[in-house]
Structures are given as structure tokens and as C-alpha cells.
Amino acid sequence: MEPGTAALIDPSPAKLPKRIRLEGRFVTVEPLDPARHAQSLYQASHGDRQEDLWRYLWDGPYPNREAFEAAVRQKAASQDPLSFAIVDPRSVLAVGHAAYLRITPEHRVIEIGSILFTPALQKTAGATEAMYLMARHAFEDLGYRRYEWKCDSLNAPSRRAALRLGFRFEGIFRQHMIIKGRNRDTAWFSILDSEWPARKANFEQWLDPANFDANGNQKESLSRLNGQAS
């Protein structure tokens, strides 16, 4: 291909994501349902020392349960963002949520965001598995060619998580947004469909039961598998 020319690709649009259930070994990703999920999410995300969970999200924390449940109803009714609860199948309680957003089927681009991991989900195999299930669905079932992750440039944990999960850092959009009355410079990350087979293999190697010892400790880190410092 000569410099300055663009490769021709299949122009077929991707499929719009639907409210479906994605089952894993550690978690289930299912459509956000206020009746089933609001109570457990509120209890796990509000109270003493829980404000950090909301620091870089566009919403929350909420002053009371009623306000939180109203927000969950609004999220559950939305098509974009399309929100899902992350459920612990043992307790059958929602321990987090995430959404597909900025869904652009004509360009086959989709973003994963609005991610809330409560303390019960943070730094668990279930948290990683939820991100794997949603990425796999976007690439393999829906046909997207670009899968995005964006976060506040000051959100160091989110930036580390993106790299650990196999996203590639693309740069900073300066003064990109105003969130909760504060400036947000946004860090952009992505995985492309051409990169997905290798990322998928790394996810599955990490999630394999053989990668954990009798105490549940990992033997090989996902960061190292994805070429990041562990």
C-alpha cells in the first residue's frame, strides 16, 4: 500500500449489543435490573470510605438509596450506555457494573466504560473475567474492530488496569471533559480486532484453573502475559 492511501475494508456495520447474559466461571454479566441489582450495589458502594469508588466516575456517590435507585433505573433503560451488572454466582448479588457506550456500528467501534467494581469484586479473578467476557462478546459476537477504554488521566489505577488487560495507550486528550465541576484530561486506550486473538489467548491462559495455586494465588500475571511489568 502506497503512503497516503487507505486500505479498503469490509464496510458492513457491526451489530448493536443487546441485553444478554454472559456466563463465566467466576462471574455472570447480565442486563442491569433495578429490582435485582440496585440494593446490593448500593450497599456495596456507599458508606464509610467508599467515596474513592466514585472519584473518577461521571456520577455518584448518591445522597441516599432512593437517589441511587433512580439512577439505576435510568441506566437500565438506556440503550447507549448499555449497562450490565456483574454478579457473583455464589451469592447471586451484584458486585459491580459496566457498560458498552459510544456505540458506533457503522465504524465498528465500541467502548467499555462506566465501570464500578465494589470491594467484593476488586482485584479478583471475577473482575478480570467480566472484562474478558465483554471484550469477547464485542469482537466475536458483534463484529467490532476497535474496542476502547477511556479514563481520567489522573486515574492511575484505571490506566494500569487498561494496560494489564491488554489495551494499548494512545495518548491524552487535553481538556476533554468537565466532570463534577473539574477539568478532565482523558487517557485513551484501545484493542483492535487484529490484536484480539493474542489478547484472548492471554486472558484464557490467565483465567485457566492451572494458573492458580491451592490458595487462589496467580502463578503468571496477566500484565506479564500482555507485555507489561508485573
C-alpha positions as CSV (number, residue, x, y, z in Angstrom):
1,M,0.0,0.0,0.0
2,E,1.4,3.4,-1.0
3,P,1.9,6.2,1.5
4,G,-1.2,8.3,1.9
5,T,-3.6,5.7,0.8
6,A,-6.1,3.9,3.0
7,A,-6.8,0.2,2.9
8,L,-10.2,-0.9,1.7
9,I,-12.1,-2.9,4.3
10,D,-15.4,-4.6,4.7
11,P,-17.9,-1.7,5.2
12,S,-20.5,-3.9,6.9
13,P,-21.7,-2.4,10.2
14,A,-21.3,-4.3,13.5
15,K,-24.3,-5.5,15.4
16,L,-25.8,-3.4,18.2
17,P,-25.3,-5.0,21.6
18,K,-28.3,-6.4,23.2
19,R,-29.3,-7.1,26.8
20,I,-27.9,-10.6,27.0
21,R,-26.3,-12.8,29.7
22,L,-22.6,-13.7,29.6
23,E,-21.7,-16.5,31.9
24,G,-18.2,-17.2,33.2
25,R,-16.7,-19.4,35.9
26,F,-16.3,-16.6,38.4
27,V,-19.0,-14.1,37.5
28,T,-22.1,-13.6,35.4
29,V,-22.5,-10.4,33.3
30,E,-26.2,-9.7,32.9
31,P,-28.5,-6.8,32.0
32,L,-28.7,-4.2,34.8
33,D,-32.0,-4.7,36.6
34,P,-33.1,-2.3,39.3
35,A,-35.2,-4.8,41.1
36,R,-32.4,-7.4,41.3
37,H,-29.3,-5.4,41.5
38,A,-29.9,-1.9,43.0
39,Q,-29.9,-2.9,46.6
40,S,-26.7,-4.9,46.7
41,L,-24.9,-2.3,44.5
42,Y,-26.0,0.5,46.8
43,Q,-24.9,-1.3,50.0
44,A,-21.5,-2.2,48.5
45,S,-20.8,1.2,47.0
46,H,-21.9,3.6,49.7
47,G,-20.9,4.1,53.3
48,D,-17.7,4.8,55.1
49,R,-14.6,5.1,52.9
50,Q,-16.5,4.3,49.7
51,E,-16.1,7.7,48.1
52,D,-13.0,6.7,46.2
53,L,-15.1,4.3,44.2
54,W,-16.9,7.3,42.6
55,R,-14.0,9.7,42.4
56,Y,-13.5,9.4,38.6
57,L,-16.9,8.3,37.5
58,W,-19.3,10.9,36.0
59,D,-21.9,10.2,38.6
60,G,-22.2,9.4,42.4
61,P,-21.8,8.9,45.2
62,Y,-25.5,9.4,45.9
63,P,-27.0,11.0,48.9
64,N,-29.4,8.2,49.7
65,R,-30.7,4.9,48.4
66,E,-33.7,6.5,46.6
67,A,-31.4,8.7,44.5
68,F,-29.2,5.7,43.7
69,E,-32.1,3.5,42.7
70,A,-33.5,6.3,40.4
71,A,-30.1,6.5,38.7
72,V,-30.0,2.7,38.3
73,R,-33.5,2.8,36.7
74,Q,-32.2,5.4,34.3
75,K,-29.2,3.4,33.4
76,A,-31.2,0.2,32.9
77,A,-33.5,2.0,30.4
78,S,-30.6,3.4,28.4
79,Q,-29.5,1.9,25.0
80,D,-26.2,3.8,25.0
81,P,-24.7,3.4,27.5
82,L,-26.0,-0.1,27.7
83,S,-25.4,-1.2,31.3
84,F,-24.7,-4.6,32.7
85,A,-24.4,-5.9,36.3
86,I,-21.5,-8.1,37.3
87,V,-23.0,-10.8,39.6
88,D,-21.3,-13.2,41.9
89,P,-23.0,-16.5,41.1
90,R,-22.4,-17.9,44.6
91,S,-24.2,-15.1,46.5
92,V,-26.3,-14.1,43.5
93,L,-25.5,-10.5,44.4
94,A,-24.4,-7.7,42.0
95,V,-20.8,-6.7,42.9
96,G,-20.2,-4.3,40.1
97,H,-21.4,-2.9,36.8
98,A,-20.0,-1.9,33.4
99,A,-21.5,-0.6,30.1
100,Y,-20.9,-0.6,26.4
101,L,-21.1,3.0,25.3
102,R,-20.3,5.4,22.4
103,I,-21.5,2.5,20.3
104,T,-20.8,3.2,16.6
105,P,-21.8,0.2,14.5
106,E,-21.1,1.9,11.1
107,H,-17.4,2.3,12.1
108,R,-17.4,-0.9,14.2
109,V,-16.2,1.0,17.3
110,I,-17.4,0.4,20.8
111,E,-16.2,1.5,24.3
112,I,-16.3,-0.3,27.6
113,G,-16.8,2.1,30.5
114,S,-18.9,3.2,33.4
115,I,-17.1,0.6,35.4
116,L,-17.7,0.2,39.1
117,F,-16.0,-2.6,40.9
118,T,-17.1,-2.8,44.6
119,P,-14.6,-4.0,47.2
120,A,-16.0,-7.5,46.8
121,L,-15.0,-7.6,43.2
122,Q,-11.8,-5.6,43.2
123,K,-8.6,-7.5,42.5
124,T,-10.4,-10.8,41.9
125,A,-10.4,-13.2,39.1
126,G,-14.1,-12.3,38.6
127,A,-13.2,-8.7,37.8
128,T,-10.8,-9.8,35.1
129,E,-13.2,-12.4,33.8
130,A,-16.0,-9.8,33.4
131,M,-13.8,-7.7,31.2
132,Y,-12.8,-10.7,29.2
133,L,-16.4,-11.7,28.7
134,M,-17.5,-8.3,27.5
135,A,-14.5,-7.9,25.1
136,R,-15.0,-11.3,23.6
137,H,-18.7,-10.6,23.0
138,A,-17.9,-7.3,21.3
139,F,-15.3,-8.7,19.0
140,E,-16.6,-12.2,18.3
141,D,-20.4,-12.0,18.5
142,L,-21.0,-8.4,17.5
143,G,-18.1,-7.8,15.0
144,Y,-16.5,-4.7,16.3
145,R,-13.0,-3.8,15.1
146,R,-12.0,-1.3,17.8
147,Y,-12.6,-1.7,21.5
148,E,-11.9,1.5,23.6
149,W,-11.1,2.2,27.2
150,K,-11.0,5.8,28.4
151,C,-10.4,7.3,31.8
152,D,-9.3,10.4,33.6
153,S,-5.6,10.9,33.1
154,L,-5.2,11.2,36.8
155,N,-6.8,7.8,37.4
156,A,-3.7,5.8,37.8
157,P,-5.4,2.5,38.8
158,S,-7.6,2.7,35.7
159,R,-4.7,3.3,33.5
160,R,-2.8,0.4,35.0
161,A,-5.8,-1.8,34.6
162,A,-6.2,-0.9,30.9
163,L,-2.6,-1.9,30.2
164,R,-2.9,-5.1,32.3
165,L,-6.0,-6.1,30.3
166,G,-4.1,-5.7,27.0
167,F,-5.3,-2.2,25.9
168,R,-2.7,0.0,24.1
169,F,-2.2,3.5,25.3
170,E,-2.9,6.0,22.5
171,G,-2.5,9.4,24.2
172,I,-4.1,12.2,26.2
173,F,-7.0,14.3,25.1
174,R,-6.4,17.6,26.9
175,Q,-9.3,19.4,28.5
176,H,-11.6,16.8,27.0
177,M,-14.4,17.0,29.5
178,I,-15.8,18.7,32.6
179,I,-16.8,16.2,35.2
180,K,-18.3,17.2,38.6
181,G,-17.1,20.7,38.0
182,R,-13.5,19.7,37.4
183,N,-11.3,19.5,34.3
184,R,-10.7,16.1,32.9
185,D,-7.8,15.3,30.6
186,T,-8.7,11.9,29.1
187,A,-6.3,8.9,28.6
188,W,-7.3,6.8,25.5
189,F,-6.6,3.1,25.1
190,S,-7.8,0.5,22.6
191,I,-7.6,-3.1,21.5
192,L,-8.1,-3.7,17.7
193,D,-9.7,-6.8,16.2
194,S,-6.3,-7.8,14.8
195,E,-4.9,-7.8,18.3
196,W,-7.8,-9.6,19.9
197,P,-6.7,-13.3,19.2
198,A,-3.4,-12.7,21.2
199,R,-5.2,-10.8,23.9
200,K,-7.9,-13.6,24.1
201,A,-5.2,-16.3,24.5
202,N,-3.6,-14.3,27.3
203,F,-6.9,-13.9,29.1
204,E,-7.7,-17.6,28.8
205,Q,-4.2,-18.6,29.9
206,W,-4.5,-16.4,33.0
207,L,-8.1,-17.5,33.8
208,D,-7.2,-21.2,33.4
209,P,-7.5,-23.0,36.8
210,A,-4.0,-24.3,36.3
211,N,-2.7,-20.7,36.7
212,F,-3.8,-20.6,40.3
213,D,-2.3,-22.4,43.3
214,A,-4.3,-24.1,46.1
215,N,-4.7,-20.7,47.8
216,G,-6.0,-19.0,44.8
217,N,-2.8,-17.1,44.1
218,Q,-1.8,-16.5,40.4
219,K,1.2,-18.2,39.0
220,E,1.6,-16.0,36.0
221,S,0.4,-12.4,35.9
222,L,-1.8,-11.1,33.1
223,S,0.4,-8.0,33.0
224,R,3.4,-10.1,32.1
225,L,1.4,-12.1,29.5
226,N,0.4,-8.8,27.9
227,G,4.0,-7.5,27.9
228,Q,3.6,-5.1,30.8
229,A,5.7,-5.0,34.0
230,S,4.1,-7.3,36.6
